[in-house]
Amino acid sequence: MDTTLQDPLVGHVLDGRYRIDARIAVGGMATVYRAVDTRLDRVLALKVMHPTLAADASFVDRFIREAKSVARLAHPNVVGVFDQGTDGAYVYLAMEYVAGCTLRDALRERGALQPRAALDILEPVLAALGAAHRAGFVHRDMKPENVLIGDDGRVKVADFGLVRAVGTVTSTTGSILGTVSYLAPEQIEHGTADTRADVYACGVVLYEMLTGAKPHTGGTPAQVLYQHLHEDVPAPSAAVPGLAAALDELVAGATARNPEIRPYDAVALLAQAREARAALSDEQLDAVPPQARAQVTHNGAEDRTSVIPRAVGQGTGVGNSNGEEPLNRTSRLQMPAPQPSSPRRALAAPRRGVLAAVVAVLLVLGVGAGVWYINSGQFTRVPSLLGQTEKEAAKRLSAAGLDVKKVERKYSATYERGTVMNSDPASRARIRDNGSVTLVVSRGPQTVKVPDVERLPLAKAKSEIEEAGLAPGIVTRAFSDDVPQGSVVSTDPDAGTERRPDSAIAIVVSKGSFVEVPDVTGESAEDATSELEEAGFIVKVAPGRITSQEEAGSVARQSAAEGARLAEGDTITLTLSKGPRMIPVPDVVGDDVDDAKSTLEEAGFEVEVDRPFLSFSDKIASQSVEEGDEAPEGSTITIRTKGL
């Protein structure tokens, strides 16, 4: 079934400019659509933040940060951002549309790639990241899903949604954002992510391209994290015999667990990749990998972008989420905080202390999907949250020493929109001190009726639409004889129509009754202004004057023509005349009538012929303006024929 038919934005024009044609992908923070920029007539990708998140300043800041970061790069291997804006409840990015597939799609279909193809993809990826690194940014979420391969063969890096400035990367006890399979050891252990974290992820991606499989796999994300911390990425040739040693060295250098011995940034790794290519023969570059690798699947929880809260002390558990989720759905994992490593060790690999022993025992016992506790700690109970607003629930949790892990939203016919209908753990459940609680907040009924906002002022109408659980959409304006200017004429869909919550409602606002524009050309500036203002218009006079047939100081031109229909309060600009151009009059005395008329008309005059009574001559006897004198361009010159 084509789910795009159920998307309320498909078929709409966002911000009066971007016509949304189809949905491409849905993530935890935004939906990506194929759209057309109606102003420039080009296809692009539109990344629209979910309206429920648009009120969250941190999400909006991350969204806008992505636009600003990519806009600064302007690199041919980075998916470009053209525009960023807001339309009612929708915050969006207008981005370059790349027709093709992702590297993940290619790996699913083909498995391992030939070394030449792998390097052909890796090098533009590193060029894009190198531009980001030299501009002061770290991507933090490099993986095959974020590498786009166009139908024309171009390779581009996408999704800078987790980008951070290099100078702001510090060790933290807060959340780590990234994808489990591509996290560098220092991200897991210390919460740091500089340019070398991107280098590590690229090394993992290269291994995956060369072998068709990930270097670290396991039944749970926790097992994968353990391997990142304690096991080197194996040589690709161990999985695909015959691969050149230069490729093994390239992967080993990029994925060194000690960040100090990795290439400093993507530019350095790109130089090494080019050196490796130069050292390989055509036979080595075109070595065909085993086809069996094409059967490897890549749909585990470790493929998803995750938020990993780093534990403080020892009283934290580890959990994982099973099953498939939509693209980039944010999930939470918890890793015990490792003990500090000895500074005397030759390599900065995490020490194998109590954590390693506990994790190893749990892996042997097959504990993967559950939660374990390292010490007894202190416990409390989740306060009563049902029926509270999201803000009130967060305050109650904070007062109990707890925090909000995440907020999920579901439909409910029982709980009012915006109130807590469930939590995990549930109210009164036992929970460790400083733990986190997931709130389930009601979105209200699964369908809501469009309120009747006709004749309401626009601001009030928008407020009532939002209170009903819908989103104010595109605003257009139209003339109306009976609805006051600035008030709502109609909505689309009509009042009483049922729609899903957060659907956009288009609004038509009255421009008031139309007023026909009078003709004021030739009038003085004062008279023209008075006449137009009495008709309900705002009048402006242009600073310069133009040459025209109108007298100097009178109106030569008006911005709206006579009979045009405008709204009361619209502005009309008047341009004043500096008078007609003066030109010399040619001598036509003695010429035939036809020749005289032709001469004067070519000079820019109107001509009138005066024939005396009983005159039978065609010769001109006199002219109303003497030869050599000047007359206004377009004025009338009278010529007189000879009489008897």
C-alpha positions in Angstrom: 0.0 0.0 0.0 1.3 3.5 -0.8 1.4 5.2 2.6 2.2 8.5 1.0 -1.5 8.8 0.2 -2.1 9.1 3.9 0.4 11.9 4.4 -1.4 15.2 4.9 1.5 17.2 3.3 1.6 15.3 0.0 -0.1 17.5 -2.6 0.3 20.7 -0.6 2.4 23.7 -1.4 4.6 24.6 1.6 5.4 28.3 2.3 3.7 29.2 -1.0 6.6 27.8 -2.9 7.4 24.1 -2.4 4.9 21.6 -3.9 5.2 18.3 -2.1 4.9 15.3 -4.5 5.9 12.2 -2.6 7.3 11.0 0.7 10.8 9.6 0.5 11.6 8.6 4.1 10.4 9.0 7.7 12.7 9.5 10.6 12.3 10.1 14.3 12.8 13.9 13.9 11.7 14.6 10.4 10.1 13.4 7.2 11.9 13.7 3.8 9.7 14.5 0.7 10.4 14.9 -3.0 9.1 18.3 -3.9 9.2 20.9 -6.6 10.3 24.5 -6.1 7.6 26.2 -8.1 9.5 29.5 -8.2 12.6 28.0 -9.8 10.9 25.0 -11.4 13.4 22.4 -10.0 13.0 19.1 -8.1 14.4 19.1 -4.6 14.2 17.2 -1.3 12.2 18.8 1.5 13.1 17.7 5.1 10.1 18.7 7.3 10.4 18.4 11.1 7.5 16.7 12.7 5.1 19.4 13.9 5.1 17.8 17.4 8.8 18.5 17.7 8.7 22.0 16.3 7.9 23.4 19.8 11.1 21.8 21.2 13.8 24.5 20.9 16.6 21.9 21.0 15.2 20.0 18.0 14.6 23.2 16.1 18.2 24.4 16.9 19.6 21.1 15.7 17.5 21.3 12.5 18.7 24.9 11.8 22.3 24.1 12.7 22.2 21.4 10.0 21.1 24.0 7.4 23.7 26.6 8.5 26.6 24.0 8.7 25.9 22.5 5.2 25.3 25.9 3.7 28.8 26.9 4.8 30.4 23.9 3.2 29.2 24.3 -0.4 31.1 21.2 -1.5 30.2 19.1 -4.6 30.2 15.9 -2.4 27.9 17.3 0.2 24.1 17.3 -0.2 23.4 21.0 -0.5 20.9 23.0 1.5 19.1 25.6 -0.6 16.7 27.2 1.9 15.4 26.9 5.5 12.1 28.2 6.7 8.9 27.9 8.7 5.3 27.6 7.5 2.8 27.5 10.4 3.6 24.3 12.4 6.2 23.1 9.8 9.9 23.8 10.0 11.7 22.7 6.9 15.0 22.4 5.0 15.0 22.6 1.2 17.8 20.4 0.0 19.4 19.0 -3.1 17.5 16.0 -4.5 19.8 13.1 -5.4 18.1 10.5 -7.6 19.8 7.1 -6.9 20.4 5.0 -3.8 22.3 4.9 -0.6 25.5 2.9 0.0 23.5 0.7 2.4 21.1 -0.2 -0.5 24.2 -1.1 -2.7 25.6 -3.3 0.1 22.3 -5.1 0.6 22.0 -5.8 -3.1 25.6 -6.6 -4.0 27.4 -7.5 -0.8 31.2 -6.8 -0.9 32.5 -4.4 -3.5 35.6 -4.6 -5.6 38.4 -2.6 -4.1 38.3 -0.1 -6.9 34.6 0.5 -6.4 35.1 0.8 -2.6 37.8 3.4 -3.1 35.8 5.2 -5.7 33.1 5.7 -3.0 35.4 6.3 -0.1 37.4 9.1 -1.7 34.5 11.6 -2.4 33.2 10.8 1.1 36.5 11.7 2.6 36.7 14.8 0.4 33.3 15.9 1.7 34.2 15.2 5.4 37.6 16.8 4.9 35.8 20.0 3.8 33.7 19.8 6.9 36.7 19.1 9.2 38.7 22.0 7.8 35.6 24.2 8.2 35.5 23.2 11.9 32.7 20.6 11.9 32.4 16.9 12.9 29.7 14.9 11.2 29.3 12.3 14.1 27.0 9.9 12.3 28.9 8.5 9.3 27.4 5.3 8.0 26.3 3.7 4.7 22.8 5.1 5.1 24.3 8.7 4.9 26.2 8.1 1.7 24.1 8.8 -1.4 25.1 7.4 -4.8 23.4 9.2 -7.7 22.2 7.7 -10.9 24.9 9.6 -12.6 27.6 8.1 -10.3 28.1 11.1 -8.1 28.7 10.4 -4.4 27.4 12.7 -1.7 27.4 12.8 2.1 24.0 13.6 3.7 22.4 14.1 7.1 24.5 16.6 9.0 21.8 16.6 11.7 24.3 15.6 14.4 27.0 18.0 13.3 29.0 19.8 16.0 31.7 22.4 15.8 35.2 20.9 16.5 36.0 23.5 19.1 32.9 22.6 21.2 33.7 18.8 21.4 34.5 18.0 25.0 34.2 15.1 27.3 30.7 14.8 28.8 28.6 12.7 31.1 25.6 13.4 28.9 24.2 11.6 25.9 26.3 10.3 23.0 24.6 10.5 19.6 25.5 8.2 16.8 25.1 4.7 15.4 26.3 1.7 17.4 28.1 0.0 14.6 30.2 3.1 13.8 31.0 4.6 17.2 34.7 5.2 18.0 35.9 3.8 21.3 36.5 7.3 22.8 32.9 8.2 22.0 31.7 5.2 24.1 34.2 5.5 26.9 34.6 9.3 27.3 31.8 10.8 25.3 34.2 12.7 23.0 33.9 13.1 19.3 36.4 15.0 17.2 37.5 14.6 13.6 39.1 11.3 14.4 35.7 9.8 15.4 34.6 10.4 11.8 37.8 8.8 10.6 37.1 5.7 12.7 33.5 5.5 11.2 34.9 5.8 7.7 37.4 2.9 8.4 34.4 0.7 9.5 32.5 1.7 6.4 35.5 0.8 4.2 35.8 -2.6 6.0 32.1 -3.2 5.3 32.5 -2.3 1.6 35.4 -4.6 1.2 33.9 -7.6 3.0 30.1 -7.1 2.8 29.9 -7.4 6.6 30.5 -5.3 9.7 33.6 -5.9 11.7 31.7 -6.1 15.0 28.4 -7.9 15.3 26.4 -9.3 18.1 23.0 -10.3 19.4 22.7 -6.9 21.2 24.0 -3.4 20.7 25.8 -3.8 24.1 27.9 -6.6 22.6 28.8 -4.4 19.6 29.9 -1.6 22.0 32.0 -4.0 24.0 33.8 -5.1 20.8 34.5 -1.5 19.8 36.1 -1.0 23.2 38.1 -4.2 23.5 38.7 -5.6 20.0 40.6 -4.3 17.0 38.8 -4.2 13.7 40.0 -7.3 11.9 41.9 -7.2 8.6 39.5 -7.3 5.6 41.7 -10.0 4.1 40.8 -12.3 7.0 37.2 -12.3 5.6 38.1 -12.0 1.9 41.3 -13.8 1.2 43.4 -12.2 -1.5 42.7 -8.6 -0.6 45.9 -6.4 -0.8 47.9 -5.7 2.3 47.6 -2.0 1.6 43.9 -2.2 2.1 44.4 -4.0 5.4 46.8 -1.2 6.5 44.4 1.5 5.5 41.5 0.0 7.5 43.8 -0.7 10.5 45.1 2.9 10.6 41.6 4.4 10.3 40.1 2.2 13.0 42.9 2.2 15.5 41.4 2.1 19.0 43.9 4.7 20.1 42.7 7.9 18.4 46.2 9.4 18.7 47.5 7.0 16.0 44.7 7.5 13.6 44.9 10.0 10.7 44.1 13.4 12.3 41.1 14.1 10.0 39.5 13.0 6.7 41.9 15.0 4.6 44.8 13.0 6.1 42.9 9.7 5.5 42.1 10.8 2.0 45.8 11.2 1.3 46.5 7.7 2.7 43.6 6.2 0.6 45.1 7.7 -2.6 48.5 6.3 -1.7 47.0 2.9 -1.1 45.2 3.0 -4.5 48.5 4.0 -6.2 50.2 1.0 -4.6 47.6 -1.5 -6.0 47.7 -3.1 -9.4 44.7 -3.2 -11.7 44.3 -6.9 -10.8 44.2 -6.1 -7.1 41.8 -3.2 -7.6 39.4 -5.3 -9.7 39.5 -8.4 -7.5 36.0 -9.9 -7.4 34.8 -10.6 -3.9 32.9 -13.8 -2.9 29.3 -13.6 -3.9 28.2 -15.2 -0.7 28.7 -11.9 1.0 25.7 -10.5 -0.9 23.4 -12.5 1.4 24.5 -10.5 4.5 21.7 -8.4 6.0 22.0 -5.1 7.7 18.9 -4.4 9.6 19.9 -4.8 13.3 19.4 -2.3 16.1 23.1 -1.3 15.7 22.2 0.3 12.3 20.0 3.0 13.9 21.1 6.4 15.1 21.0 6.1 18.9 21.2 8.3 22.0 23.5 6.7 24.5 23.4 8.2 28.0 26.8 7.8 29.6 26.4 6.6 33.2 27.9 8.4 36.1 29.6 6.1 38.6 28.6 2.4 38.7 24.9 2.3 39.4 23.7 2.2 35.8 22.3 -0.6 33.7 22.5 -1.7 30.0 19.6 -2.3 27.8 18.8 -2.8 24.2 15.8 -2.5 21.8 14.8 -5.3 19.5 12.8 -5.2 16.3 12.7 -2.9 13.4 12.0 0.8 13.6 11.5 3.6 11.0 14.5 5.4 9.5 16.7 7.1 12.1 14.2 6.4 14.9 16.0 7.5 18.1 16.5 4.7 20.6 18.3 4.7 24.0 21.1 2.5 25.2 23.0 2.7 28.4 26.6 1.6 28.9 28.3 1.5 32.3 30.9 4.3 32.6 34.3 2.7 32.2 37.0 3.4 34.8 39.8 5.8 33.8 42.6 4.2 31.7 46.2 4.3 32.9 48.2 7.1 31.2 51.2 4.8 31.0 49.7 2.3 28.6 51.2 2.3 25.1 47.7 2.3 23.5 44.7 4.2 24.6 42.4 1.1 24.4 39.9 1.0 27.3 41.2 -0.9 30.3 39.8 -4.3 31.0 38.7 -3.8 34.6 35.5 -4.7 36.4 33.4 -3.5 33.5 35.1 -5.9 31.1 34.7 -8.8 33.4 31.0 -8.1 34.1 30.2 -7.6 30.4 32.2 -10.7 29.4 30.3 -12.9 32.0 27.0 -11.4 30.8 27.8 -12.2 27.2 28.7 -15.8 28.0 25.4 -16.1 29.9 23.5 -14.7 26.9 22.1 -11.8 28.7 21.3 -9.4 25.8 17.8 -7.9 25.8 17.5 -7.5 29.6 18.7 -4.9 32.0 21.4 -5.6 34.7 22.5 -3.6 37.7 26.1 -3.4 38.9 25.3 -2.5 42.4 22.3 -2.2 44.6 22.3 1.6 44.7 19.3 3.6 46.0 15.7 3.3 44.7 12.7 5.5 44.6 9.2 5.3 43.1 7.9 7.0 40.0 5.4 9.7 41.1 1.8 9.8 39.9 1.8 11.2 36.4 -1.4 10.2 34.7 -3.5 13.1 33.6 -0.7 15.7 34.1 0.5 17.9 31.3 3.8 17.1 29.9 5.4 20.1 31.7 3.8 19.2 35.0 4.9 15.6 34.7 8.5 16.7 34.0 8.4 18.9 37.1 7.2 16.1 39.3 9.9 13.8 38.0 12.6 16.4 38.6 11.3 16.9 42.2 11.7 13.1 42.7 15.3 13.2 41.4 14.3 11.6 38.1 14.3 13.0 34.5 12.4 12.5 31.2 14.1 9.9 29.0 11.9 10.6 26.0 8.4 11.5 25.1 6.2 9.3 22.9 2.8 10.5 21.6 -0.2 8.3 21.0 -3.9 8.8 20.2 -6.4 8.6 23.1 -10.1 9.1 23.3 -9.8 9.2 27.1 -7.0 11.5 27.9 -7.0 15.1 26.8 -4.5 16.2 24.2 -1.1 17.0 25.8 -1.7 15.0 29.1 0.2 11.9 30.2 -1.7 8.7 29.5 1.1 6.3 30.5 4.7 6.1 31.5 7.6 3.6 31.5 8.2 2.7 34.3 4.6 3.2 35.4 3.5 5.5 38.2 4.5 4.1 41.6 6.9 1.6 40.0 10.3 1.1 41.7 13.1 2.9 39.9 16.8 3.6 40.7 17.6 7.1 41.9 18.6 9.5 39.0 16.8 7.2 36.6 14.8 8.2 33.5 11.2 7.8 32.7 9.5 7.6 29.2 6.3 9.6 29.1 3.5 8.7 26.8 1.5 11.8 26.0 -2.0 11.9 24.5 -2.4 13.3 21.0 -6.1 13.4 21.6 -8.6 11.5 19.5 -7.3 9.8 16.4 -9.4 12.3 14.3 -10.4 15.8 15.2 -12.9 18.2 13.6 -11.8 21.4 11.8 -13.1 24.3 14.0 -15.4 27.0 12.5 -13.1 30.0 12.4 -14.9 32.0 9.6 -15.0 35.7 10.2 -12.4 35.5 13.1 -9.3 37.6 12.9 -6.3 35.6 11.6 -4.4 35.4 14.9 -7.5 34.2 16.7 -8.3 31.6 14.0 -4.8 30.2 14.1 -5.1 29.9 17.9 -8.4 28.0 17.7 -7.0 25.6 15.0 -4.0 24.8 17.2 -6.2 24.3 20.3 -8.2 21.8 18.2 -5.0 19.8 17.7 -4.4 20.9 14.1 -1.8 23.1 12.5 -2.4 26.4 10.7 -1.2 25.9 7.1 -0.8 28.1 4.1 -2.5 31.6 4.3 -3.8 33.1 1.1 -5.8 36.3 0.6 -8.9 37.1 -1.4 -11.4 39.9 -1.9 -14.7 39.6 0.1 -17.7 41.9 0.2 -19.0 40.6 3.5 -16.0 39.5 5.5 -14.0 42.3 7.1 -10.4 42.8 6.0 -8.0 40.6 7.9 -10.6 38.0 9.0 -11.0 34.5 7.8 -13.2 33.8 4.7 -12.8 30.0 4.6 -10.6 27.1 5.5 -9.5 24.0 3.5 -10.8 21.6 4.5 -14.1 23.1 5.6 -15.2 23.5 9.2 -16.5 20.2 10.6 -14.3 18.0 8.4 -12.4 15.3 10.4 -8.7 15.2 10.1 -5.8 13.5 11.9 -4.2 15.6 14.6 -1.5 18.0 13.5 -2.8 18.1 9.9 -2.3 21.5 8.2 -5.4 23.6 7.6 -5.1 26.2 4.8 -6.7 29.6 5.6 -8.2 32.2 3.2 -8.1 35.7 4.7 -10.2 38.6 3.4 -8.6 41.5 1.6 -11.9 43.4 2.0 -14.0 44.7 -0.9 -12.1 45.5 -4.0 -11.8 49.1 -5.1 -11.4 50.2 -8.7 -8.4 52.4 -9.4 -9.3 55.8 -11.0 -7.2 57.5 -13.7 -5.3 60.4 -12.3 -2.7 60.9 -15.0 -2.4 64.6 -16.0 -3.7 65.8 -12.6 -1.5 67.7 -10.2 0.2 65.7 -7.5 -2.0 67.2 -4.8 -5.3 66.5 -6.7 -4.3 63.0 -7.6 -3.2 62.2 -4.0 -6.5 63.5 -2.6 -8.6 61.5 -5.1 -6.8 58.2 -4.5 -6.8 58.6 -0.7 -10.5 59.3 -0.7 -10.9 55.9 -2.6 -9.1 54.2 0.3 -5.5 53.8 -1.1 -2.2 54.8 0.3 -0.3 57.1 -2.0 3.5 57.4 -2.5 5.2 59.8 -5.0 8.3 58.5 -6.7 11.4 60.6 -6.1 12.4 61.1 -9.7 10.5 62.7 -12.6 10.2 61.5 -16.2 9.7 63.2 -19.6 6.1 62.9 -20.8 3.4 64.7 -22.7 1.9 65.8 -19.4 2.6 69.2 -18.0 5.6 69.5 -15.6 4.6 68.7 -12.1 1.5 66.7 -13.1 1.1 62.9 -12.9 2.8 61.1 -15.8 2.3 57.5 -14.6 0.5 55.6 -11.9 1.6 52.1 -10.6 -1.9 50.6 -10.9 -3.8 51.3 -14.2 -7.2 52.7 -14.4 -9.9 50.1 -13.6 -7.5 47.8 -11.7 -9.0 46.1 -8.7 -7.1 46.6 -5.4 -7.9 46.2 -1.8 -8.5 49.2 0.5 -5.2 50.1 2.0 -3.1 49.0 -0.9 -0.3 51.4 -2.1 -0.3 53.2 -5.4 2.9 55.0 -6.5 2.7 58.1 -8.6 5.5 59.3 -11.0 5.4 63.0 -11.8 6.2 64.6 -15.2 9.0 67.0 -15.9 7.2 68.1 -19.1 7.6 67.1 -22.7 10.9 67.1 -24.6 11.5 70.3 -26.6 12.6 69.8 -30.2 13.4 72.3 -33.1 10.7 72.7 -35.8 11.9 72.0 -39.4 11.1 74.4 -42.3 8.4 73.1 -44.6 7.4 76.3 -46.4 7.3 75.7 -50.1 7.0 71.9 -49.7 4.0 70.0 -51.0 1.4 69.1 -48.3 2.3 65.4 -48.2 6.0 66.1 -48.0 5.5 68.7 -45.3 3.4 66.4 -43.1 5.9 63.6 -43.5 8.8 65.9 -42.4 7.0 67.2 -39.4 5.7 63.8 -38.2 9.1 62.3 -38.5 10.4 65.1 -36.3 7.9 64.1 -33.6 4.9 66.5 -34.1 1.3 66.1 -34.9 0.2 68.0 -38.1 -2.9 69.9 -39.0 -3.5 71.3 -42.6 -5.3 74.6 -43.1 -6.5 75.1 -46.7 -7.9 78.6 -47.5 -11.2 78.9 -49.3 -10.9 78.3 -53.0 -7.3 77.3 -52.6 -6.2 74.9 -55.3 -2.4 74.8 -54.5 -0.6 72.0 -52.6 2.3 74.2 -51.7 2.8 75.3 -48.1 2.7 79.0 -47.6 3.3 79.2 -43.9 3.6 77.1 -40.7 2.3 77.9 -37.1 5.8 77.6 -35.5 8.7 79.3 -37.4 11.6 77.3 -38.6 14.3 76.8 -35.9 12.0 77.5 -33.0 11.4 74.7 -30.5 8.0 73.1 -29.7 7.0 70.3 -27.3 7.4 66.9 -28.7 4.0 65.6 -29.7 2.5 69.1 -30.0 0.5 70.1 -33.1 2.0 72.2 -35.9 -0.5 73.8 -38.3 0.6 74.2 -41.9 -1.3 76.5 -44.4 -1.5 76.2 -48.2 -1.4 79.1 -50.7 -4.6 80.9 -51.5 -5.8 82.5 -54.7 
